Amino acid sequence: MFIFDAHLDLAMNAMEWNRDLTWSVQEIRKSEIGMTDKPDRGRNTVSLDAMRKGNIGLCVATQIARYVKKENPLPGWNSPQQAWAQTQGQLAWYRAMEHIGEMVQITNYNDLNAHLTVWNEEGLKKPIGYILSLEGADSILSMEHLEQSYEQGLRAIGPAHYGPGTYAFGTDSTGTIGVRGKELLKKIAQLNLILDATHLCDQSFWDTMDVYDGPIWASHNNCRALVDHNRQFSDDQIKELITRKAVIGMALDAWMMVPNWVRGQSTPQTMGVSLQQMIDNIDHICQLAGNANHVGIGTDLDGGFGTEQSPSNIDTIADLQKIPELLKVRGYSETDIRGIMNQNFIGFLREAWA
């Protein structure tokens, strides 16, 4: 089944982890034997080759560069100018992948339909389609920079990531969107960018709902009812997103899938983490909505972790093809399954770009 993955950090892996994503997952793992600078060295699950093997022909691919002020203990860039430059370097990598036919940027309704037609055809190696998204807006120096990003193909944006940000407060922090946040949301609406609600803290989330009425999704966000942490959405937040015709992508970071995960100690095997927890999250949202129209796949499988923090029945991203059978066993129809695997997000894009 064709798969749309609504959240992958491909350029971050290429530029900061120094991974050649044109290699196979196994080749990347072999190249990282003995490396200890990142916890997922030798355990990666994502490459462009693995995406093709898994029929994952379309994704939302990020630019990401956090700006951290002096008092902020989180890792990141010490100035917004550095963060902007980092995102521009990531964009250059996507352009390089386009140049050699590995990827193709999707920016509008016609691009989307043409790309899906290509992937429906048999035969030759096909480019991975990507919709460019910015995870955390700290690198946006001004609204002119956001306009420049739009001209470069940016089509989705999350105002915050972890901690306090320039425009909003994110995971593990608390605060309002403020004047600059409202300015950003106004420009997002003017440009018809998709607002990604992922990572917004509760207060910034509800502030955003008060002032923003454009297209909105959550690219990679699970349910707080199943794992009680502020990174997850409460049922009230999920219901609000459903009311706004949003689609929520299910993430596969193990600590978001089971309670009481301890980073660096817990393992998927000892904690019983598998794709079944993803199905639980999917089902929870479907029960709140009364249908299967508001949930999709947004794995974040390359978001700074690998098999040490992924479902135990995921070796590479190609194993997402196990999901349809798990949904079928849970009682979902073929139509519902296709919606979850690709059509819900594709339909969202068609409506937003029509």
N, C-alpha and C positions, 0 to 999 in steps of 0.2 A: 504494500500500500504506500502511495506517495505520502511523505511526511513533511510538514512545516514545523520547524523548530524556531520558536519565537525569541530565543535568547542564547547566543553564543558569543564568547569573547575571543574571536579568532585572531584579530590583530594584536591584542594584548599578548597572546601566546606566542605569536610570531616575533614581536618586537621586544618583549621583556623576558620571555622564557627562551628566546632564540630557537624556536621550533620551526623547521621547514614543513609546513602543513601539506606540501605536495607529496611528502613521504607517507608511507603506511604507518599506522599506529605502532606496529612492531619495530619498524626501523627507527622511529623516534625513541621508543623505549630503550632500544639497544644503544643508541647514541648517548643516553643519559645514565648509563650504568656507572655507579660510583659518585654521582653528583648528589650533593646534599643541601644546596642553597634553597630549594623549594621542597615542600613536603610531598609533592606529587611527582617528583622526578622518577622517571622510569615507570610511571603508572598512568600516563595519559590515556584518554579514551577517544579523543577526537582528532581526526585529520580529514582533509577533503576526500581522500581515497575511501576512508571508512564511511563518510557521508554518502558517497555514491553507492557503495555496497549496501547501505541501508535504505536507499531510495529517498534520502533526505535532500531533495533538490532545491529547497527554498528555506531561507532562514532570516531571522533578524540578527544582524551582526553589529557589534558595538565598537564605538570609540569610548575609551574610559581613561580618565586621568584626574585623580582627586587632588585638589588644592587644600593644603592643611596650614592653618595659622600656627604660630610658634607654640601656643599653649595646647594644641591638639596633638595627643600622643599617637594618633593613627598614622600609618605610613602613607606617604603621598608627596606631592611636589610642593616646594616651599614658596612658590609664587604662582598666581594664575597664568602668568605669561608662559612659565615652563609647562604648566598643564595644557595650555592651548597648543604649544609646540609639539607636545607628545601626541595629542590627538591628530595633529596634522601629519606626523610621522606614521601613525596608524593608517590614516587615509591613504598615504603614499603606498603602503603595503597592499591595500585593497586594489589600488590602481595597477600595481605591478601584477597582481593575480589576474586582473582583467586582461592585461596586455598579453599574457601567455595563455589565455583561454580557460583558466581554471575557475574563474568567477565572473559574474555579470551583475551589475547594479540594477536594481528595480526601483524606479522612482514614480511610476504613474500607472494608471489603469491599463493602458495599451501595452506597456512593458510587461506587466503582470500576466496578461492573457497570452502574449506572445511566448513568454517563458514557459508557461504551463503547457502550451501546445508543443514546444520542443521536447519537454519531458514526457509527453504522452507518446512520442515517437520511439520506435525501436532503433537500436543500432549504436551509432557513434557515441563516444564519450561526451557528456554534456557538462556545461559550466554550472556551478552551484550559484543559484540566484540569491542575492542578499539585499535586504532593506537596511539601510544604514541608520543606526540609533545611537544616541549619546546617553551613556549611563552615568548620571550625575552631571549637573550643569555648571559646576564650578569653573570649568575651563572656558566658559563663555564670558569673555571680557566685557562685552557690551552687546546691545541689541544689533549693532552693525555686524558683529562677529556671528551672531545667530543667523542673520540674513546671508552672510557669506557661507555658513555651513549649509544652509538650505540650498544655495546655488551649487554646492558641492554634492548634493544628493541626500542630505540629512532629512529623514522623514519621520523620526520618532525621537522623543527626548524624555528622560526622567529627571526631574528637578533636583533630586537628592540621591545620595548613595548611603554610606555609613557616616554617622555622626553629624555634627552641625555643618551646614553648607552655606554657600553664598546666597542661595535663593530659597532654600527650605531646609528643614531638619529631617534627617534620615534615620535609619535603623540605629537603635541604642542611644537615641537622643530625644529631646523634647523641645518643641518651640514652634512658632508661627512662621508663615511664609513671608510676612513683612512687606514693605514697600517694593523692594527689588524683586521679590517673588511674584508679586502681583503684576509688575512690569513684564516679567518674563512670561507669565501666563497669558497676558494680553497679546504679546508678540507671537507666542505659540499659536494662539487662535487665529491671528491675522494671517499667518503663513500656512494654516491648515496642517500643522504638524500634529502627529499623534502624541498625546500626553501619556507617558508611562507612569502609572501610579505606584509601581514597585518601589519599595524602600522608603516611601514617605512615612514619617512617624505619624501617630494618630492625629495629633493636633494639626500638623501641616496637611495631612490627608483631608480632614474635614474643612479646613480653611480653603483648600483648593476646590473642593466640591462647591463651596459657596460662591466662588467667583469665576469658575471655568465651566463652559458649556460646549466645548468642542469634542472631537473624537478622543476617546480614552480607552486604554487597555492596561493590563498588568502582565508584562511579558513573562515573569517568573516569580510566582508567589503562591504559597500554599495556605492552609487553613489553620487558624489559631485554635479552633475547636479541637483539633487533633494534636497539635503541638503548641503549647501555651507560651508563645514568645512574641515580642512586639514586631519581629520580622515578618510574622504571618498576619493575614487579614482576619479580623473578627467577622462574625456572621453579619453584623450590621454593615460593615464595610463591603462585604461581598454582595449583599442585597442592594446597596447603593450602586455598585458597579453594574449589576444586572439591570437595574432600572435605567442606566445610561447606555445600555446595549454593548457593554464592554465584553471582551473575552479575556480570560485569565489563564495564563500558561503555567503548567505544573512543573515545578523545579525538582531536580534529582540530587540535591545536596543532602547527604544522609542526616545531618544534624537538624534539618528542617522536616524530616520525615518521621522521626521517632522521638519521644520525650527522653530527657536525661542523657543525651549524647554528650560525651566529654571529649573535646578536641585533643587529638594526640594520644588518646587512650582507647576510646571505643573503636570497634571495628564493625563493618557491616555484618560480619558473620556472628559476632557475639551479641549484637543488638537486634539481629533478625531483620535487617533492612533489605527489602527487595522491591520489585516493581509493584507488589501488592499494596504498599503504602501509597504509591502514586494513584492506583485505582481507588483507594479509599478517599483520597483528596478529591479526585474527579467526581466520585459519587456524592460526596458531601455537597459540592457546589451544584451538581445536577438536582439534588433533592431540594436545595434552597430555591433554585430557579424553577423547578417543576418541568424542566426539559434539559436537553444536552447541548444547548446552543451557546453557552457562555464559558466553555472550558476548552483548552487546547494543550499543546505541548510547548514548554519553554524550559529546556533541560538545565541550562547553565553548567553543562557537564565539563566545560573547560574553564570554569570560573575560579581557578586557584586550587583545585583539588582533582584527584584522579580516582583510581579504583579503591584507594584506602578510605574514601568517603563517598562512595557511590553505591547504589543497590548491588547486592551480591550477584545478581543475575545479569549485570551489565559488564561486559569486558570491553567492548567498544560501542560507540554511538550507533553502530549498525544494529545492535540488539534492541533498539526501539521497536523493531519489527515484532517483538514479542507482545507488545501492548495490545494490538487488536484482538488476539485470542483471549487474553486476560479479560478484556472488556466483554467479549462474547460470553465467556463463562459467567460473568457477573450479570448477564441478562440484557446487555445493550444490543440494539438492532444494528444492522449493517449501515443504515443511514446515520445513526448516532455515532457509530465508530468512525466513519469517514469525516463527520463533522469535527470530532475531537482530534483526529490525526491531521487534518488539513483544512477542511472546508469552513470551519468557524472563523479562523483567522483570515483565510482568503476572502470569504464573504465580507468580513469587516473591512478589509482593505478596499475591496471593490466599492463598497458604500462610501467609505471615507474619500476615495479618489474619484468618484463618479462625476 
